Amino acid sequence: MPGFAPCHLLISLTPGFRRSVRGGGKQGAIAAWLRRGEVEALGLDCAPFDPERFRVALSTARSLTREGPAVFQPRLTELFAAAGVALVWVPELKGGPISGATRWLSDQKALIQLSLRYKSDDQLFFSLFHEAAHVLLHPKRAEFIEGAGQDTTAEREADRFAADHLIPPEEYDRLLRNPPSVERITACAERIGVAPGLVVGRLQHDGHVRFHEGNGLKRRLRWLTAGRKTA
């Protein structure tokens, strides 16, 4: 990954975001993380943004949830670039508790930046689809930074987009008709073509299973280093 940019190149944070991070993060660390993602994204060749092609890429992304980082990380970067979206993977910095961010580098190039903050497959892919929603649904002039404590209509729309695209509502309702055992969760994931950890994470978030239940179906993820998994 490229090194950090000089401090005088750091992007400025919006006033609303500056207020939101006072108690939960250091502005300098967050700005440095954002700038590092911007530098990496500027080095990625991307086609002009094509919303339909991006939707197709997201459909493929669902099936890639079943793969490991060595497969899904480069493949997603490639698919998104072909649709006009620079996808960059930047580990969070100390003092910068951010899971993802979305912004536009130009009218034809969007940037999605992920940190792998929570290190589990359900959190990572929910963040990915949440950021994708901002690209597809919200104004290009806006900047979205997840983990900043923001509760806006746009954030709620992005949450709903991610939840419904990863697990179709009709399939989720079908799962909830009976107590969601490990066997039924696994069968649901197989039927809809996603990793079972994503189903567990959704059930935990919605309060249908306790947070310690089903964690064996989640996968812990690590970054790729020099083309290899770190562990």
Residue pairs with C-beta under 8 A, 6 or more apart in sequence:
1 36
1 40
1 90
2 36
2 39
2 40
2 43
4 32
4 35
4 36
5 32
5 35
5 36
5 39
9 35
10 28
10 31
10 32
10 34
10 35
11 31
11 34
11 35
11 38
12 31
13 21
13 27
13 30
13 31
13 34
14 143
16 150
17 143
17 145
17 148
17 150
18 27
20 148
20 149
20 150
21 27
21 30
21 148
21 149
24 97
24 147
24 148
24 149
25 95
25 96
25 97
25 98
25 147
25 148
26 95
26 96
28 95
29 93
29 94
29 95
29 96
30 93
30 95
30 96
30 98
30 145
32 93
32 96
33 90
33 92
33 93
33 96
33 98
33 113
33 115
34 101
34 113
34 145
36 90
37 88
37 90
37 101
37 111
37 113
38 105
38 111
40 86
40 88
40 90
41 86
41 88
41 105
41 109
41 111
41 113
42 86
42 105
44 77
44 81
44 86
44 88
45 81
46 80
46 81
46 82
46 84
46 85
46 86
46 109
47 53
47 81
47 82
47 83
47 84
48 84
48 108
48 109
49 83
49 84
49 85
49 107
49 108
49 109
49 110
50 83
50 84
51 83
51 136
53 82
53 83
53 84
54 80
54 83
54 84
54 85
54 132
54 135
54 136
55 136
56 83
57 76
57 79
57 80
57 82
57 83
57 85
58 129
58 132
58 165
60 75
60 79
61 72
61 76
61 79
61 125
61 128
61 129
62 165
62 166
62 193
62 194
63 193
63 194
64 71
64 72
64 75
64 76
65 72
65 121
65 125
65 166
65 194
65 195
65 198
66 193
66 194
66 195
67 75
68 219
68 229
69 221
69 222
69 223
69 224
69 229
70 224
70 227
70 228
70 229
73 89
73 224
74 224
76 87
76 128
77 87
77 88
77 89
80 86
80 87
80 112
81 87
84 108
84 109
84 110
85 109
85 110
85 111
85 112
85 132
85 135
86 105
86 109
86 110
86 111
86 112
87 112
87 114
88 111
88 112
88 113
88 114
89 113
89 114
89 116
89 223
89 224
90 113
90 114
90 115
91 115
91 116
91 223
92 98
92 99
92 115
92 116
92 117
97 117
97 147
98 115
98 117
98 145
98 146
98 147
98 148
99 114
99 115
99 117
99 118
99 123
99 127
99 146
99 147
100 112
100 113
100 114
100 115
100 127
100 128
100 130
100 131
100 145
100 146
100 147
101 111
101 112
101 113
101 131
101 143
101 144
101 145
101 146
102 110
102 111
102 112
102 113
102 131
102 134
102 135
102 143
102 144
103 110
103 111
103 142
103 143
103 144
104 110
104 111
104 140
104 141
105 111
107 140
110 135
110 140
112 128
112 131
112 132
112 135
113 131
114 124
114 127
114 128
114 131
116 124
116 221
116 222
116 223
117 123
117 147
118 124
119 220
119 221
119 222
120 197
120 201
120 218
120 219
120 220
120 221
121 195
121 197
121 198
121 218
121 219
121 221
122 195
122 197
122 198
122 200
122 201
122 202
122 218
123 201
124 221
125 166
125 194
125 195
125 198
126 162
126 163
126 166
126 198
126 201
127 146
127 162
128 162
129 161
129 162
129 165
129 166
130 146
130 158
130 159
130 161
130 162
131 144
131 146
131 158
132 161
132 162
133 157
133 158
133 161
133 162
134 142
134 144
134 154
134 158
136 161
137 154
137 157
137 158
137 161
138 144
138 154
138 157
138 158
142 154
144 154
144 155
144 158
146 155
163 202
166 194
166 198
166 202
167 188
167 192
167 194
167 198
167 199
167 202
168 192
171 188
171 191
171 192
172 202
174 188
175 184
175 185
175 188
175 199
175 203
176 208
178 184
180 188
180 203
180 208
180 209
182 214
182 216
182 217
185 196
185 199
185 200
185 203
185 214
185 217
186 196
186 217
188 196
188 199
189 195
189 196
189 198
189 199
189 217
190 196
195 219
196 217
197 217
197 218
197 219
199 217
200 209
200 213
200 214
200 215
200 217
200 218
201 218
203 209
203 214
204 210
204 211
204 213
204 214
222 229
222 230
222 231
223 230
224 230
